[in-house]
Amino acid sequence: WSAWAFPFVVIGMNAITIYLGQRLIDFRYTAEFLFGGLAQFMGSFEPVFLAFAVLSLKWLFLYFLFKNRIFLKA
């Protein structure tokens, strides 16, 4: 696979994990806690910024699992 596909590989290797994990981990609350202070200065772009922050947190969680070779199998 190419370097441009790496983010999708990380997601694909743990797709079941993130599907179940988002029901157990409140990524939205975590993103608002970590980035809420910065998001308030975004004005009308605040929802977009927080959505990107949630996506980034999910990807970092999956990347941690990928690097440690932790995979959930069906």
CNS distance restraints for C-alpha pairs under 8 A (distance, minus, plus):
assign (resid   1 and name CA) (resid   5 and name CA) 6.43 0.50 0.50
assign (resid   1 and name CA) (resid   6 and name CA) 7.39 0.50 0.50
assign (resid   2 and name CA) (resid   6 and name CA) 6.84 0.50 0.50
assign (resid   5 and name CA) (resid   9 and name CA) 6.29 0.50 0.50
assign (resid   6 and name CA) (resid  10 and name CA) 6.31 0.50 0.50
assign (resid   7 and name CA) (resid  11 and name CA) 6.46 0.50 0.50
assign (resid   7 and name CA) (resid  59 and name CA) 7.88 0.50 0.50
assign (resid   8 and name CA) (resid  12 and name CA) 5.92 0.50 0.50
assign (resid   9 and name CA) (resid  13 and name CA) 6.01 0.50 0.50
assign (resid  10 and name CA) (resid  14 and name CA) 6.89 0.50 0.50
assign (resid  10 and name CA) (resid  59 and name CA) 7.66 0.50 0.50
assign (resid  10 and name CA) (resid  62 and name CA) 6.35 0.50 0.50
assign (resid  10 and name CA) (resid  63 and name CA) 5.99 0.50 0.50
assign (resid  10 and name CA) (resid  66 and name CA) 6.30 0.50 0.50
assign (resid  11 and name CA) (resid  15 and name CA) 5.70 0.50 0.50
assign (resid  11 and name CA) (resid  59 and name CA) 6.98 0.50 0.50
assign (resid  11 and name CA) (resid  62 and name CA) 6.47 0.50 0.50
assign (resid  13 and name CA) (resid  66 and name CA) 7.38 0.50 0.50
assign (resid  13 and name CA) (resid  71 and name CA) 6.98 0.50 0.50
assign (resid  14 and name CA) (resid  18 and name CA) 6.42 0.50 0.50
assign (resid  14 and name CA) (resid  62 and name CA) 6.63 0.50 0.50
assign (resid  14 and name CA) (resid  65 and name CA) 7.95 0.50 0.50
assign (resid  14 and name CA) (resid  66 and name CA) 7.70 0.50 0.50
assign (resid  14 and name CA) (resid  71 and name CA) 5.98 0.50 0.50
assign (resid  14 and name CA) (resid  72 and name CA) 6.56 0.50 0.50
assign (resid  15 and name CA) (resid  19 and name CA) 6.20 0.50 0.50
assign (resid  16 and name CA) (resid  20 and name CA) 6.24 0.50 0.50
assign (resid  16 and name CA) (resid  72 and name CA) 6.84 0.50 0.50
assign (resid  16 and name CA) (resid  73 and name CA) 7.78 0.50 0.50
assign (resid  16 and name CA) (resid  74 and name CA) 7.83 0.50 0.50
assign (resid  17 and name CA) (resid  21 and name CA) 5.62 0.50 0.50
assign (resid  17 and name CA) (resid  71 and name CA) 7.70 0.50 0.50
assign (resid  17 and name CA) (resid  72 and name CA) 6.07 0.50 0.50
assign (resid  18 and name CA) (resid  22 and name CA) 5.85 0.50 0.50
assign (resid  18 and name CA) (resid  58 and name CA) 7.34 0.50 0.50
assign (resid  18 and name CA) (resid  62 and name CA) 7.28 0.50 0.50
assign (resid  19 and name CA) (resid  23 and name CA) 7.38 0.50 0.50
assign (resid  20 and name CA) (resid  24 and name CA) 6.92 0.50 0.50
assign (resid  21 and name CA) (resid  25 and name CA) 5.79 0.50 0.50
assign (resid  22 and name CA) (resid  26 and name CA) 6.46 0.50 0.50
assign (resid  22 and name CA) (resid  27 and name CA) 6.90 0.50 0.50
assign (resid  26 and name CA) (resid  30 and name CA) 6.44 0.50 0.50
assign (resid  27 and name CA) (resid  31 and name CA) 6.02 0.50 0.50
assign (resid  27 and name CA) (resid  54 and name CA) 5.78 0.50 0.50
assign (resid  27 and name CA) (resid  57 and name CA) 6.92 0.50 0.50
assign (resid  27 and name CA) (resid  58 and name CA) 7.12 0.50 0.50
assign (resid  28 and name CA) (resid  32 and name CA) 6.18 0.50 0.50
assign (resid  28 and name CA) (resid  50 and name CA) 7.80 0.50 0.50
assign (resid  28 and name CA) (resid  54 and name CA) 5.78 0.50 0.50
assign (resid  29 and name CA) (resid  33 and name CA) 6.06 0.50 0.50
assign (resid  30 and name CA) (resid  34 and name CA) 6.11 0.50 0.50
assign (resid  30 and name CA) (resid  54 and name CA) 7.94 0.50 0.50
assign (resid  31 and name CA) (resid  35 and name CA) 5.62 0.50 0.50
assign (resid  31 and name CA) (resid  36 and name CA) 7.08 0.50 0.50
assign (resid  31 and name CA) (resid  50 and name CA) 6.61 0.50 0.50
assign (resid  31 and name CA) (resid  53 and name CA) 5.76 0.50 0.50
assign (resid  31 and name CA) (resid  54 and name CA) 5.59 0.50 0.50
assign (resid  31 and name CA) (resid  57 and name CA) 7.26 0.50 0.50
assign (resid  32 and name CA) (resid  36 and name CA) 4.43 0.50 0.50
assign (resid  32 and name CA) (resid  50 and name CA) 6.93 0.50 0.50
assign (resid  35 and name CA) (resid  39 and name CA) 5.96 0.50 0.50
assign (resid  35 and name CA) (resid  50 and name CA) 7.46 0.50 0.50
assign (resid  35 and name CA) (resid  53 and name CA) 7.40 0.50 0.50
assign (resid  36 and name CA) (resid  40 and name CA) 6.25 0.50 0.50
assign (resid  36 and name CA) (resid  50 and name CA) 7.87 0.50 0.50
assign (resid  37 and name CA) (resid  41 and name CA) 7.56 0.50 0.50
assign (resid  38 and name CA) (resid  42 and name CA) 7.24 0.50 0.50
assign (resid  39 and name CA) (resid  43 and name CA) 7.78 0.50 0.50
assign (resid  39 and name CA) (resid  46 and name CA) 5.28 0.50 0.50
assign (resid  39 and name CA) (resid  49 and name CA) 6.58 0.50 0.50
assign (resid  39 and name CA) (resid  50 and name CA) 6.89 0.50 0.50
assign (resid  40 and name CA) (resid  46 and name CA) 6.54 0.50 0.50
assign (resid  41 and name CA) (resid  46 and name CA) 7.66 0.50 0.50
assign (resid  42 and name CA) (resid  46 and name CA) 5.00 0.50 0.50
assign (resid  42 and name CA) (resid  49 and name CA) 7.59 0.50 0.50
assign (resid  45 and name CA) (resid  49 and name CA) 6.09 0.50 0.50
assign (resid  46 and name CA) (resid  50 and name CA) 6.10 0.50 0.50
assign (resid  47 and name CA) (resid  51 and name CA) 6.04 0.50 0.50
assign (resid  48 and name CA) (resid  52 and name CA) 6.20 0.50 0.50
assign (resid  49 and name CA) (resid  53 and name CA) 6.15 0.50 0.50
assign (resid  50 and name CA) (resid  54 and name CA) 6.14 0.50 0.50
assign (resid  51 and name CA) (resid  55 and name CA) 6.24 0.50 0.50
assign (resid  52 and name CA) (resid  56 and name CA) 6.03 0.50 0.50
assign (resid  53 and name CA) (resid  57 and name CA) 6.16 0.50 0.50
assign (resid  54 and name CA) (resid  58 and name CA) 6.25 0.50 0.50
assign (resid  55 and name CA) (resid  59 and name CA) 6.18 0.50 0.50
assign (resid  56 and name CA) (resid  60 and name CA) 6.09 0.50 0.50
assign (resid  57 and name CA) (resid  61 and name CA) 6.14 0.50 0.50
assign (resid  58 and name CA) (resid  62 and name CA) 6.27 0.50 0.50
assign (resid  59 and name CA) (resid  63 and name CA) 5.98 0.50 0.50
assign (resid  60 and name CA) (resid  64 and name CA) 6.13 0.50 0.50
assign (resid  61 and name CA) (resid  65 and name CA) 6.49 0.50 0.50
assign (resid  62 and name CA) (resid  66 and name CA) 6.04 0.50 0.50
assign (resid  63 and name CA) (resid  67 and name CA) 6.04 0.50 0.50
assign (resid  64 and name CA) (resid  68 and name CA) 6.27 0.50 0.50
assign (resid  65 and name CA) (resid  69 and name CA) 5.97 0.50 0.50
assign (resid  65 and name CA) (resid  70 and name CA) 4.97 0.50 0.50
assign (resid  65 and name CA) (resid  71 and name CA) 7.00 0.50 0.50
assign (resid  66 and name CA) (resid  70 and name CA) 6.07 0.50 0.50
assign (resid  66 and name CA) (resid  71 and name CA) 7.29 0.50 0.50
